[in-house]
Amino acid sequence: MCNYGFQLASLFNQFYAACPVITEEDPDKRSFRLWLTAEYTKHLADILYILGLPTPTEM
């Protein structure tokens, strides 16, 4: 589970660095990226909960 969480975080970091989320001008892309970010956040929170780790409120 630790390795999966680390890989997920690493891949999302690469996505976030390469693809603007808030500043994206295309509304469809922005909407999808916001959805993807929200899903990632929920998924990572689940992983941290399973591992017994606190979820950060800010990055």
C-alpha distance matrix in Angstrom:
0.0 3.8 5.5 5.1 6.1 8.6 9.9 10.4 12.2 14.1 15.3 16.4 18.2 20.1 21.0 22.2 24.2 25.9 26.6 28.4 27.3 30.0 32.8 32.4 35.9 35.2 34.5 32.6 30.2 29.9 29.1 26.4 24.8 25.0 23.4 20.6 20.1 20.1 17.6 15.2 15.9 15.3 12.0 10.8 12.5 10.8 7.2 9.3 11.1 8.5 7.8 11.6 12.3 15.3 15.5 18.1 21.2 22.4 21.5
3.8 0.0 3.8 5.5 5.2 6.1 8.6 9.9 10.6 12.2 14.3 15.4 16.4 18.5 20.0 20.9 22.5 24.5 25.6 27.3 26.6 29.1 31.7 31.8 35.4 35.1 34.6 33.0 30.3 29.8 29.5 26.9 24.8 25.0 24.0 21.0 19.9 20.4 18.4 15.5 15.8 16.0 13.1 10.7 12.6 11.9 8.1 8.8 11.6 9.9 7.8 11.2 10.9 13.9 14.3 16.3 19.7 20.5 19.3
5.5 3.8 0.0 3.8 5.5 5.1 6.1 8.5 9.9 10.4 12.1 14.1 15.2 16.6 18.3 19.7 21.1 22.7 24.1 26.2 25.9 28.8 31.1 30.8 34.4 34.0 33.8 32.0 29.2 29.1 29.0 26.2 24.1 24.8 23.9 20.5 19.9 20.9 18.8 15.6 16.8 17.4 14.1 12.1 14.8 14.3 10.6 11.9 14.9 13.2 11.5 15.0 14.4 17.2 17.0 18.6 21.8 22.1 20.3
5.1 5.5 3.8 0.0 3.8 5.4 5.1 6.0 8.6 9.8 10.5 12.1 14.1 15.4 16.5 18.1 19.9 21.3 22.1 24.3 23.6 26.6 29.1 28.5 32.0 31.3 30.9 28.9 26.3 26.3 25.9 23.0 21.2 22.0 20.7 17.4 17.1 18.0 15.5 12.7 14.3 14.6 11.1 9.8 12.8 12.0 8.7 11.0 13.8 12.2 11.6 15.1 14.7 17.1 16.3 18.1 20.9 21.3 19.8
6.1 5.2 5.5 3.8 0.0 3.8 5.5 5.1 6.1 8.5 10.0 10.5 12.1 14.3 15.3 16.2 18.2 20.1 20.8 22.5 21.6 24.2 26.9 26.7 30.3 29.9 29.4 27.8 25.2 24.6 24.3 21.8 19.7 19.9 19.0 15.9 14.9 15.6 13.7 10.5 11.3 12.0 9.0 6.7 9.7 9.8 6.5 8.1 11.3 10.7 9.8 12.9 11.8 13.7 12.6 14.3 17.1 17.6 16.2
8.6 6.1 5.1 5.4 3.8 0.0 3.8 5.5 5.2 6.1 8.6 9.9 10.5 12.5 14.3 15.2 16.5 18.5 19.9 21.7 21.4 24.2 26.5 26.5 30.2 30.1 30.0 28.6 25.6 25.1 25.4 22.9 20.3 21.0 20.6 17.3 16.0 17.4 16.0 12.4 13.3 14.8 12.1 9.4 12.5 13.2 10.0 10.6 14.2 13.9 12.2 15.0 13.3 15.1 14.2 14.9 18.0 17.7 15.6
9.9 8.6 6.1 5.1 5.5 3.8 0.0 3.8 5.5 5.0 6.1 8.5 9.8 10.7 12.3 14.1 15.4 16.7 18.1 20.5 20.5 23.6 25.6 25.1 28.7 28.3 28.5 26.8 23.7 23.7 24.1 21.2 18.9 20.1 19.6 16.0 15.4 17.3 15.5 12.1 14.0 15.5 12.5 10.8 14.3 14.7 11.8 13.4 16.8 16.1 15.1 18.2 16.8 18.4 17.0 17.8 20.4 19.9 17.6
10.4 9.9 8.5 6.0 5.1 5.5 3.8 0.0 3.8 5.5 5.3 6.1 8.5 10.0 10.6 12.1 14.2 15.5 16.2 18.3 17.7 20.8 23.1 22.5 26.1 25.5 25.4 23.6 20.8 20.6 20.7 17.8 15.6 16.6 15.9 12.4 11.9 13.6 11.7 8.3 10.5 12.0 9.2 7.9 11.7 12.3 10.1 12.0 15.1 15.0 14.7 17.5 16.0 17.1 15.1 15.9 18.1 17.8 15.9
12.2 10.6 9.9 8.6 6.1 5.2 5.5 3.8 0.0 3.8 5.5 5.2 6.0 8.7 9.9 10.3 12.1 14.3 15.1 16.7 16.3 19.1 21.3 21.4 25.1 25.1 25.0 23.8 20.8 20.1 20.5 18.2 15.4 16.0 16.1 12.8 11.2 13.2 12.3 8.5 9.6 12.1 10.2 7.8 11.2 12.8 10.8 11.5 15.0 15.7 14.8 17.1 14.8 15.4 13.2 13.3 15.5 14.7 12.4
14.1 12.2 10.4 9.8 8.5 6.1 5.0 5.5 3.8 0.0 3.8 5.5 5.1 6.4 8.8 9.9 10.7 12.6 14.3 16.4 16.8 19.9 21.6 21.5 25.2 25.3 25.8 24.6 21.2 20.9 21.9 19.4 16.5 17.8 18.2 14.7 13.4 16.0 15.2 11.5 13.1 15.7 13.7 11.5 15.0 16.5 14.2 14.9 18.5 18.9 17.7 20.1 17.9 18.6 16.7 16.3 18.5 17.1 14.3
15.3 14.3 12.1 10.5 10.0 8.6 6.1 5.3 5.5 3.8 0.0 3.8 5.4 5.1 6.3 8.6 10.0 10.8 12.1 14.8 15.2 18.6 20.1 19.4 23.0 22.7 23.2 21.7 18.3 18.5 19.4 16.6 14.0 15.9 16.0 12.3 11.9 14.8 13.7 10.4 12.9 15.4 13.3 12.1 15.8 17.0 15.2 16.6 19.9 20.1 19.6 22.2 20.3 20.9 18.6 18.4 20.1 18.8 16.2
16.4 15.4 14.1 12.1 10.5 9.9 8.5 6.1 5.2 5.5 3.8 0.0 3.8 5.4 5.0 6.0 8.5 9.8 10.2 12.2 12.0 15.2 17.2 16.7 20.4 20.2 20.4 19.2 16.0 15.6 16.4 14.0 11.0 12.4 12.9 9.4 8.3 11.5 10.9 7.7 9.9 12.8 11.5 10.4 13.8 15.6 14.5 15.6 18.7 19.6 19.4 21.5 19.3 19.3 16.5 16.0 17.2 15.9 13.5
18.2 16.4 15.2 14.1 12.1 10.5 9.8 8.5 6.0 5.1 5.4 3.8 0.0 3.8 5.4 5.1 6.1 8.6 10.0 11.6 12.1 15.1 16.6 16.8 20.5 21.1 21.6 21.0 17.5 16.7 18.2 16.3 12.9 14.2 15.4 12.3 10.5 13.7 14.0 10.7 11.9 15.3 14.4 12.5 15.5 17.8 16.5 16.9 20.3 21.4 20.6 22.5 19.8 19.6 16.9 15.7 16.9 14.8 11.8
20.1 18.5 16.6 15.4 14.3 12.5 10.7 10.0 8.7 6.4 5.1 5.4 3.8 0.0 3.8 5.5 5.2 6.2 8.5 11.2 12.6 15.9 16.7 16.3 19.9 20.2 21.4 20.5 16.8 16.8 18.6 16.4 13.2 15.4 16.7 13.4 12.4 16.0 16.0 13.0 14.9 18.1 16.9 15.5 18.8 20.7 19.3 20.1 23.5 24.3 23.5 25.7 23.2 23.2 20.6 19.5 20.7 18.5 15.4
21.0 20.0 18.3 16.5 15.3 14.3 12.3 10.6 9.9 8.8 6.3 5.0 5.4 3.8 0.0 3.8 5.5 5.2 5.8 8.7 9.7 13.3 14.3 13.3 16.9 16.8 17.8 16.7 13.1 13.2 15.0 12.7 9.6 12.1 13.4 10.2 9.8 13.6 13.6 11.3 13.6 16.6 15.8 15.1 18.3 20.2 19.3 20.5 23.6 24.5 24.3 26.4 24.1 23.8 20.8 19.8 20.5 18.5 15.9
22.2 20.9 19.7 18.1 16.2 15.2 14.1 12.1 10.3 9.9 8.6 6.0 5.1 5.5 3.8 0.0 3.8 5.5 5.4 6.6 7.3 10.5 11.7 11.7 15.5 16.1 16.9 16.6 13.0 12.1 14.2 12.7 9.1 10.7 12.8 10.3 8.7 12.4 13.5 11.2 12.5 16.0 15.9 14.9 17.6 20.0 19.5 20.1 23.1 24.6 24.3 25.9 23.2 22.4 19.2 17.7 17.9 15.5 12.9
24.2 22.5 21.1 19.9 18.2 16.5 15.4 14.2 12.1 10.7 10.0 8.5 6.1 5.2 5.5 3.8 0.0 3.8 5.9 7.2 9.5 12.2 12.4 12.7 16.3 17.5 18.9 18.9 15.2 14.5 17.1 15.9 12.3 14.1 16.5 14.0 12.5 16.1 17.2 14.7 15.9 19.5 19.3 17.9 20.6 23.1 22.3 22.6 25.8 27.2 26.5 28.2 25.3 24.5 21.6 19.7 20.0 17.2 14.1
25.9 24.5 22.7 21.3 20.1 18.5 16.7 15.5 14.3 12.6 10.8 9.8 8.6 6.2 5.2 5.5 3.8 0.0 3.8 6.7 9.5 12.6 12.2 11.5 14.7 15.4 17.4 17.0 13.3 13.4 16.3 14.7 11.6 14.3 16.5 14.1 13.5 17.3 18.0 16.0 17.8 21.1 20.7 19.9 22.8 25.0 24.2 25.0 28.2 29.3 28.9 30.8 28.2 27.6 24.6 22.9 23.2 20.6 17.7
26.6 25.6 24.1 22.1 20.8 19.9 18.1 16.2 15.1 14.3 12.1 10.2 10.0 8.5 5.8 5.4 5.9 3.8 0.0 3.8 6.2 9.6 9.3 8.1 11.4 11.9 13.6 13.4 9.6 9.6 12.6 11.3 8.3 11.1 13.5 11.6 11.3 15.0 16.1 14.7 16.5 19.7 19.7 19.4 22.1 24.3 24.1 25.0 27.8 29.2 29.2 30.9 28.4 27.5 24.2 22.7 22.4 20.0 17.7
28.4 27.3 26.2 24.3 22.5 21.7 20.5 18.3 16.7 16.4 14.8 12.2 11.6 11.2 8.7 6.6 7.2 6.7 3.8 0.0 3.8 6.2 5.7 5.5 9.2 10.7 12.0 12.8 9.5 8.2 11.5 11.4 8.3 10.0 13.2 12.3 11.2 14.5 16.5 15.5 16.6 19.8 20.5 20.2 22.3 24.9 25.1 25.6 28.2 30.0 30.1 31.4 28.7 27.3 23.8 21.9 21.1 18.5 16.5
27.3 26.6 25.9 23.6 21.6 21.4 20.5 17.7 16.3 16.8 15.2 12.0 12.1 12.6 9.7 7.3 9.5 9.5 6.2 3.8 0.0 3.8 5.7 5.5 9.2 10.2 10.3 11.0 8.2 5.8 8.5 8.9 5.7 6.4 9.9 9.7 8.5 11.3 13.7 13.3 14.0 17.0 18.2 18.3 20.0 22.6 23.2 23.8 26.1 28.1 28.6 29.6 27.1 25.5 21.8 20.2 19.0 16.8 15.5
30.0 29.1 28.8 26.6 24.2 24.2 23.6 20.8 19.1 19.9 18.6 15.2 15.1 15.9 13.3 10.5 12.2 12.6 9.6 6.2 3.8 0.0 3.8 5.6 8.5 10.4 10.0 11.9 10.0 6.7 9.2 11.0 8.5 7.7 11.5 12.3 10.7 12.7 15.7 15.7 15.7 18.5 20.4 20.3 21.5 24.3 25.3 25.5 27.5 29.9 30.4 31.1 28.4 26.3 22.6 20.6 18.8 16.6 15.8
32.8 31.7 31.1 29.1 26.9 26.5 25.6 23.1 21.3 21.6 20.1 17.2 16.6 16.7 14.3 11.7 12.4 12.2 9.3 5.7 5.7 3.8 0.0 3.8 6.2 9.1 10.0 12.4 10.4 7.9 11.2 12.9 10.7 10.9 14.6 15.1 13.9 16.2 19.0 18.8 19.1 22.1 23.7 23.5 25.0 27.8 28.6 28.8 31.0 33.3 33.6 34.4 31.6 29.6 26.0 23.8 22.1 19.5 18.3
32.4 31.8 30.8 28.5 26.7 26.5 25.1 22.5 21.4 21.5 19.4 16.7 16.8 16.3 13.3 11.7 12.7 11.5 8.1 5.5 5.5 5.6 3.8 0.0 3.8 5.8 7.3 9.2 7.0 5.4 9.2 10.5 8.9 10.2 13.3 13.8 13.5 16.0 18.2 18.3 19.4 22.1 23.3 23.6 25.4 27.8 28.6 29.3 31.5 33.4 34.0 35.1 32.6 30.9 27.3 25.5 24.0 21.8 20.5
35.9 35.4 34.4 32.0 30.3 30.2 28.7 26.1 25.1 25.2 23.0 20.4 20.5 19.9 16.9 15.5 16.3 14.7 11.4 9.2 9.2 8.5 6.2 3.8 0.0 3.8 6.1 8.8 7.9 7.1 10.3 12.2 11.6 12.7 15.6 16.5 16.7 18.8 21.0 21.6 22.6 25.1 26.4 27.0 28.7 31.0 32.0 32.8 34.8 36.8 37.5 38.6 36.1 34.3 30.6 28.9 27.2 25.0 24.0
35.2 35.1 34.0 31.3 29.9 30.1 28.3 25.5 25.1 25.3 22.7 20.2 21.1 20.2 16.8 16.1 17.5 15.4 11.9 10.7 10.2 10.4 9.1 5.8 3.8 0.0 3.8 5.5 5.4 6.1 8.6 10.1 10.6 12.2 14.3 15.3 16.3 18.3 20.0 20.9 22.4 24.5 25.6 26.7 28.5 30.4 31.4 32.7 34.5 36.2 37.3 38.6 36.4 34.9 31.2 29.8 28.3 26.5 25.5
34.5 34.6 33.8 30.9 29.4 30.0 28.5 25.4 25.0 25.8 23.2 20.4 21.6 21.4 17.8 16.9 18.9 17.4 13.6 12.0 10.3 10.0 10.0 7.3 6.1 3.8 0.0 3.8 5.5 5.0 5.9 8.5 9.8 10.3 12.1 14.0 15.1 16.3 18.2 19.7 20.9 22.5 24.1 25.5 26.8 28.6 30.1 31.4 32.8 34.7 36.0 37.1 35.1 33.4 29.7 28.6 26.8 25.4 24.9
32.6 33.0 32.0 28.9 27.8 28.6 26.8 23.6 23.8 24.6 21.7 19.2 21.0 20.5 16.7 16.6 18.9 17.0 13.4 12.8 11.0 11.9 12.4 9.2 8.8 5.5 3.8 0.0 3.8 5.4 5.1 6.2 8.6 9.9 10.6 12.2 14.2 15.5 16.5 18.2 20.0 21.3 22.4 24.2 25.8 27.2 28.6 30.2 31.7 33.2 34.7 36.1 34.3 33.0 29.3 28.7 27.2 26.1 25.5
30.2 30.3 29.2 26.3 25.2 25.6 23.7 20.8 20.8 21.2 18.3 16.0 17.5 16.8 13.1 13.0 15.2 13.3 9.6 9.5 8.2 10.0 10.4 7.0 7.9 5.4 5.5 3.8 0.0 3.8 5.4 5.2 6.0 8.5 9.8 10.4 12.1 14.2 15.2 16.2 18.2 20.0 20.8 22.1 24.1 25.7 26.7 28.2 30.0 31.5 32.6 34.2 32.3 31.1 27.4 26.6 25.5 24.0 23.0
29.9 29.8 29.1 26.3 24.6 25.1 23.7 20.6 20.1 20.9 18.5 15.6 16.7 16.8 13.2 12.1 14.5 13.4 9.6 8.2 5.8 6.7 7.9 5.4 7.1 6.1 5.0 5.4 3.8 0.0 3.8 5.5 5.1 6.1 8.5 9.8 10.4 12.2 14.1 15.1 16.4 18.4 19.8 20.9 22.4 24.4 25.6 26.8 28.5 30.3 31.4 32.6 30.5 28.9 25.2 24.1 22.6 21.1 20.4
29.1 29.5 29.0 25.9 24.3 25.4 24.1 20.7 20.5 21.9 19.4 16.4 18.2 18.6 15.0 14.2 17.1 16.3 12.6 11.5 8.5 9.2 11.2 9.2 10.3 8.6 5.9 5.1 5.4 3.8 0.0 3.8 5.5 5.2 6.2 8.6 9.9 10.7 12.3 14.2 15.4 16.7 18.3 20.0 21.2 22.8 24.5 25.9 27.1 28.9 30.5 31.6 29.8 28.2 24.5 23.9 22.3 21.4 21.3
26.4 26.9 26.2 23.0 21.8 22.9 21.2 17.8 18.2 19.4 16.6 14.0 16.3 16.4 12.7 12.7 15.9 14.7 11.3 11.4 8.9 11.0 12.9 10.5 12.2 10.1 8.5 6.2 5.2 5.5 3.8 0.0 3.8 5.5 5.1 6.1 8.6 9.9 10.5 12.1 14.2 15.4 16.2 18.1 19.9 21.1 22.4 24.2 25.6 27.0 28.5 30.0 28.4 27.3 23.7 23.4 22.5 21.7 21.1
24.8 24.8 24.1 21.2 19.7 20.3 18.9 15.6 15.4 16.5 14.0 11.0 12.9 13.2 9.6 9.1 12.3 11.6 8.3 8.3 5.7 8.5 10.7 8.9 11.6 10.6 9.8 8.6 6.0 5.1 5.5 3.8 0.0 3.8 5.4 5.0 6.0 8.6 9.8 10.3 12.2 14.2 15.1 16.2 18.1 19.9 20.8 22.2 24.1 25.7 26.7 28.2 26.2 25.0 21.4 20.7 19.9 18.7 17.8
25.0 25.0 24.8 22.0 19.9 21.0 20.1 16.6 16.0 17.8 15.9 12.4 14.2 15.4 12.1 10.7 14.1 14.3 11.1 10.0 6.4 7.7 10.9 10.2 12.7 12.2 10.3 9.9 8.5 6.1 5.2 5.5 3.8 0.0 3.8 5.4 5.1 6.2 8.6 9.8 10.6 12.5 14.2 15.3 16.5 18.6 20.1 21.1 22.6 24.6 25.8 26.8 24.8 23.2 19.5 18.7 17.4 16.5 16.3
23.4 24.0 23.9 20.7 19.0 20.6 19.6 15.9 16.1 18.2 16.0 12.9 15.4 16.7 13.4 12.8 16.5 16.5 13.5 13.2 9.9 11.5 14.6 13.3 15.6 14.3 12.1 10.6 9.8 8.5 6.2 5.1 5.4 3.8 0.0 3.8 5.4 5.1 6.2 8.6 9.9 10.7 12.2 14.2 15.4 16.7 18.5 20.0 21.1 22.8 24.5 25.7 24.2 22.9 19.3 19.3 18.3 18.1 18.1
20.6 21.0 20.5 17.4 15.9 17.3 16.0 12.4 12.8 14.7 12.3 9.4 12.3 13.4 10.2 10.3 14.0 14.1 11.6 12.3 9.7 12.3 15.1 13.8 16.5 15.3 14.0 12.2 10.4 9.8 8.6 6.1 5.0 5.4 3.8 0.0 3.8 5.5 5.1 6.1 8.6 10.0 10.4 12.0 14.1 15.3 16.4 18.2 19.8 21.1 22.5 24.1 22.5 21.7 18.3 18.4 18.0 17.6 17.0
20.1 19.9 19.9 17.1 14.9 16.0 15.4 11.9 11.2 13.4 11.9 8.3 10.5 12.4 9.8 8.7 12.5 13.5 11.3 11.2 8.5 10.7 13.9 13.5 16.7 16.3 15.1 14.2 12.1 10.4 9.9 8.6 6.0 5.1 5.4 3.8 0.0 3.8 5.5 5.1 6.2 8.7 9.8 10.5 12.2 14.3 15.3 16.4 18.2 20.1 21.0 22.2 20.2 19.0 15.4 15.0 14.5 13.9 13.3
20.1 20.4 20.9 18.0 15.6 17.4 17.3 13.6 13.2 16.0 14.8 11.5 13.7 16.0 13.6 12.4 16.1 17.3 15.0 14.5 11.3 12.7 16.2 16.0 18.8 18.3 16.3 15.5 14.2 12.2 10.7 9.9 8.6 6.2 5.1 5.5 3.8 0.0 3.8 5.4 5.1 6.3 8.6 10.0 10.6 12.5 14.4 15.4 16.5 18.6 20.1 20.9 19.3 17.8 14.2 14.4 13.5 13.8 14.2
17.6 18.4 18.8 15.5 13.7 16.0 15.5 11.7 12.3 15.2 13.7 10.9 14.0 16.0 13.6 13.5 17.2 18.0 16.1 16.5 13.7 15.7 19.0 18.2 21.0 20.0 18.2 16.5 15.2 14.1 12.3 10.5 9.8 8.6 6.2 5.1 5.5 3.8 0.0 3.8 5.4 5.2 6.1 8.5 9.8 10.6 12.4 14.3 15.3 16.7 18.5 19.9 18.7 18.0 14.7 15.6 15.5 16.2 16.3
15.2 15.5 15.6 12.7 10.5 12.4 12.1 8.3 8.5 11.5 10.4 7.7 10.7 13.0 11.3 11.2 14.7 16.0 14.7 15.5 13.3 15.7 18.8 18.3 21.6 20.9 19.7 18.2 16.2 15.1 14.2 12.1 10.3 9.8 8.6 6.1 5.1 5.4 3.8 0.0 3.8 5.5 5.1 6.0 8.4 9.8 10.5 12.2 14.1 15.4 16.5 18.1 16.6 16.1 12.9 13.6 14.2 14.4 13.9
15.9 15.8 16.8 14.3 11.3 13.3 14.0 10.5 9.6 13.1 12.9 9.9 11.9 14.9 13.6 12.5 15.9 17.8 16.5 16.6 14.0 15.7 19.1 19.4 22.6 22.4 20.9 20.0 18.2 16.4 15.4 14.2 12.2 10.6 9.9 8.6 6.2 5.1 5.4 3.8 0.0 3.8 5.5 5.3 6.1 8.7 10.0 10.5 12.2 14.3 15.4 16.2 14.4 13.2 9.7 10.3 10.6 11.3 11.5
15.3 16.0 17.4 14.6 12.0 14.8 15.5 12.0 12.1 15.7 15.4 12.8 15.3 18.1 16.6 16.0 19.5 21.1 19.7 19.8 17.0 18.5 22.1 22.1 25.1 24.5 22.5 21.3 20.0 18.4 16.7 15.4 14.2 12.5 10.7 10.0 8.7 6.3 5.2 5.5 3.8 0.0 3.8 5.5 5.1 6.3 8.8 10.0 10.5 12.5 14.4 15.2 14.1 13.2 10.2 11.9 12.2 13.9 14.7
12.0 13.1 14.1 11.1 9.0 12.1 12.5 9.2 10.2 13.7 13.3 11.5 14.4 16.9 15.8 15.9 19.3 20.7 19.7 20.5 18.2 20.4 23.7 23.3 26.4 25.6 24.1 22.4 20.8 19.8 18.3 16.2 15.1 14.2 12.2 10.4 9.8 8.6 6.1 5.1 5.5 3.8 0.0 3.8 5.4 5.1 6.4 8.8 9.9 10.8 12.6 14.3 13.6 13.7 11.2 13.3 14.5 15.9 16.0
10.8 10.7 12.1 9.8 6.7 9.4 10.8 7.9 7.8 11.5 12.1 10.4 12.5 15.5 15.1 14.9 17.9 19.9 19.4 20.2 18.3 20.3 23.5 23.6 27.0 26.7 25.5 24.2 22.1 20.9 20.0 18.1 16.2 15.3 14.2 12.0 10.5 10.0 8.5 6.0 5.3 5.5 3.8 0.0 3.8 5.3 5.0 6.2 8.5 9.9 10.6 12.2 10.8 11.0 8.5 10.4 12.3 13.4 13.2
12.5 12.6 14.8 12.8 9.7 12.5 14.3 11.7 11.2 15.0 15.8 13.8 15.5 18.8 18.3 17.6 20.6 22.8 22.1 22.3 20.0 21.5 25.0 25.4 28.7 28.5 26.8 25.8 24.1 22.4 21.2 19.9 18.1 16.5 15.4 14.1 12.2 10.6 9.8 8.4 6.1 5.1 5.4 3.8 0.0 3.8 5.4 5.1 6.1 8.6 9.8 10.3 9.1 8.5 6.0 8.8 10.4 12.5 13.3
10.8 11.9 14.3 12.0 9.8 13.2 14.7 12.3 12.8 16.5 17.0 15.6 17.8 20.7 20.2 20.0 23.1 25.0 24.3 24.9 22.6 24.3 27.8 27.8 31.0 30.4 28.6 27.2 25.7 24.4 22.8 21.1 19.9 18.6 16.7 15.3 14.3 12.5 10.6 9.8 8.7 6.3 5.1 5.3 3.8 0.0 3.8 5.5 5.0 6.2 8.6 9.8 9.9 10.4 9.1 12.3 14.0 16.3 17.1
7.2 8.1 10.6 8.7 6.5 10.0 11.8 10.1 10.8 14.2 15.2 14.5 16.5 19.3 19.3 19.5 22.3 24.2 24.1 25.1 23.2 25.3 28.6 28.6 32.0 31.4 30.1 28.6 26.7 25.6 24.5 22.4 20.8 20.1 18.5 16.4 15.3 14.4 12.4 10.5 10.0 8.8 6.4 5.0 5.4 3.8 0.0 3.8 5.4 5.2 6.3 8.6 8.6 10.3 9.5 12.5 15.1 16.9 16.9
9.3 8.8 11.9 11.0 8.1 10.6 13.4 12.0 11.5 14.9 16.6 15.6 16.9 20.1 20.5 20.1 22.6 25.0 25.0 25.6 23.8 25.5 28.8 29.3 32.8 32.7 31.4 30.2 28.2 26.8 25.9 24.2 22.2 21.1 20.0 18.2 16.4 15.4 14.3 12.2 10.5 10.0 8.8 6.2 5.1 5.5 3.8 0.0 3.8 5.4 5.0 6.1 5.0 6.6 6.5 9.7 12.6 14.7 14.9
11.1 11.6 14.9 13.8 11.3 14.2 16.8 15.1 15.0 18.5 19.9 18.7 20.3 23.5 23.6 23.1 25.8 28.2 27.8 28.2 26.1 27.5 31.0 31.5 34.8 34.5 32.8 31.7 30.0 28.5 27.1 25.6 24.1 22.6 21.1 19.8 18.2 16.5 15.3 14.1 12.2 10.5 9.9 8.5 6.1 5.0 5.4 3.8 0.0 3.8 5.4 5.0 5.8 7.0 7.6 11.3 13.7 16.4 17.5
8.5 9.9 13.2 12.2 10.7 13.9 16.1 15.0 15.7 18.9 20.1 19.6 21.4 24.3 24.5 24.6 27.2 29.3 29.2 30.0 28.1 29.9 33.3 33.4 36.8 36.2 34.7 33.2 31.5 30.3 28.9 27.0 25.7 24.6 22.8 21.1 20.1 18.6 16.7 15.4 14.3 12.5 10.8 9.9 8.6 6.2 5.2 5.4 3.8 0.0 3.8 5.4 7.7 10.1 11.0 14.6 17.3 19.8 20.3
7.8 7.8 11.5 11.6 9.8 12.2 15.1 14.7 14.8 17.7 19.6 19.4 20.6 23.5 24.3 24.3 26.5 28.9 29.2 30.1 28.6 30.4 33.6 34.0 37.5 37.3 36.0 34.7 32.6 31.4 30.5 28.5 26.7 25.8 24.5 22.5 21.0 20.1 18.5 16.5 15.4 14.4 12.6 10.6 9.8 8.6 6.3 5.0 5.4 3.8 0.0 3.8 5.5 9.0 10.6 13.8 17.0 19.1 19.3
11.6 11.2 15.0 15.1 12.9 15.0 18.2 17.5 17.1 20.1 22.2 21.5 22.5 25.7 26.4 25.9 28.2 30.8 30.9 31.4 29.6 31.1 34.4 35.1 38.6 38.6 37.1 36.1 34.2 32.6 31.6 30.0 28.2 26.8 25.7 24.1 22.2 20.9 19.9 18.1 16.2 15.2 14.3 12.2 10.3 9.8 8.6 6.1 5.0 5.4 3.8 0.0 3.8 6.8 9.4 12.7 15.7 18.3 19.1
12.3 10.9 14.4 14.7 11.8 13.3 16.8 16.0 14.8 17.9 20.3 19.3 19.8 23.2 24.1 23.2 25.3 28.2 28.4 28.7 27.1 28.4 31.6 32.6 36.1 36.4 35.1 34.3 32.3 30.5 29.8 28.4 26.2 24.8 24.2 22.5 20.2 19.3 18.7 16.6 14.4 14.1 13.6 10.8 9.1 9.9 8.6 5.0 5.8 7.7 5.5 3.8 0.0 3.8 6.5 9.3 12.6 14.9 15.5
15.3 13.9 17.2 17.1 13.7 15.1 18.4 17.1 15.4 18.6 20.9 19.3 19.6 23.2 23.8 22.4 24.5 27.6 27.5 27.3 25.5 26.3 29.6 30.9 34.3 34.9 33.4 33.0 31.1 28.9 28.2 27.3 25.0 23.2 22.9 21.7 19.0 17.8 18.0 16.1 13.2 13.2 13.7 11.0 8.5 10.4 10.3 6.6 7.0 10.1 9.0 6.8 3.8 0.0 3.8 6.4 9.2 11.9 13.2
15.5 14.3 17.0 16.3 12.6 14.2 17.0 15.1 13.2 16.7 18.6 16.5 16.9 20.6 20.8 19.2 21.6 24.6 24.2 23.8 21.8 22.6 26.0 27.3 30.6 31.2 29.7 29.3 27.4 25.2 24.5 23.7 21.4 19.5 19.3 18.3 15.4 14.2 14.7 12.9 9.7 10.2 11.2 8.5 6.0 9.1 9.5 6.5 7.6 11.0 10.6 9.4 6.5 3.8 0.0 3.8 6.4 9.1 10.5
18.1 16.3 18.6 18.1 14.3 14.9 17.8 15.9 13.3 16.3 18.4 16.0 15.7 19.5 19.8 17.7 19.7 22.9 22.7 21.9 20.2 20.6 23.8 25.5 28.9 29.8 28.6 28.7 26.6 24.1 23.9 23.4 20.7 18.7 19.3 18.4 15.0 14.4 15.6 13.6 10.3 11.9 13.3 10.4 8.8 12.3 12.5 9.7 11.3 14.6 13.8 12.7 9.3 6.4 3.8 0.0 3.8 5.6 7.1
21.2 19.7 21.8 20.9 17.1 18.0 20.4 18.1 15.5 18.5 20.1 17.2 16.9 20.7 20.5 17.9 20.0 23.2 22.4 21.1 19.0 18.8 22.1 24.0 27.2 28.3 26.8 27.2 25.5 22.6 22.3 22.5 19.9 17.4 18.3 18.0 14.5 13.5 15.5 14.2 10.6 12.2 14.5 12.3 10.4 14.0 15.1 12.6 13.7 17.3 17.0 15.7 12.6 9.2 6.4 3.8 0.0 3.8 7.1
22.4 20.5 22.1 21.3 17.6 17.7 19.9 17.8 14.7 17.1 18.8 15.9 14.8 18.5 18.5 15.5 17.2 20.6 20.0 18.5 16.8 16.6 19.5 21.8 25.0 26.5 25.4 26.1 24.0 21.1 21.4 21.7 18.7 16.5 18.1 17.6 13.9 13.8 16.2 14.4 11.3 13.9 15.9 13.4 12.5 16.3 16.9 14.7 16.4 19.8 19.1 18.3 14.9 11.9 9.1 5.6 3.8 0.0 3.8
21.5 19.3 20.3 19.8 16.2 15.6 17.6 15.9 12.4 14.3 16.2 13.5 11.8 15.4 15.9 12.9 14.1 17.7 17.7 16.5 15.5 15.8 18.3 20.5 24.0 25.5 24.9 25.5 23.0 20.4 21.3 21.1 17.8 16.3 18.1 17.0 13.3 14.2 16.3 13.9 11.5 14.7 16.0 13.2 13.3 17.1 16.9 14.9 17.5 20.3 19.3 19.1 15.5 13.2 10.5 7.1 7.1 3.8 0.0
